[in-house]
């Protein structure tokens, strides 16, 4: 199978338990976070003590492209939503938006499957954040990888000011460890 640099980095991470540092709050106005009953993806994410962001989600039939397989745009959304969390790791007030996404699909992402989305620590260059990550299937194989470039909004930007007003909610189930 042909791979790339991001795939190789993600495949090299040992599959083991990772200690959770803290859960990441979510918002009802966030498509990736809000419950499925409200049209969302119900992604729950955590910072680990070894500097990863790890999220859990369960795919569902209504987000299929082909029968039994998640739509490619949905796969991209899982990755964008979770990798973006690395921009806020050190300072929750940082607001960043996606500039560019390099995405590779390695295996179909089946419906009704619990997945793990993992983000490596961000590389930061001024206002620019570069984050790599992957979606893991239950057998530990990689379904998709991404390298995403985000730009930090200026402090008085209108979008950033609105983002700071969003009500954030705690994750309902706190975890001490998470496997990936």
Order of alpha helices (4+ residues) and beta strands (2+ residues): alpha-beta-beta-beta-alpha-beta-beta-beta-beta-beta-alpha-beta
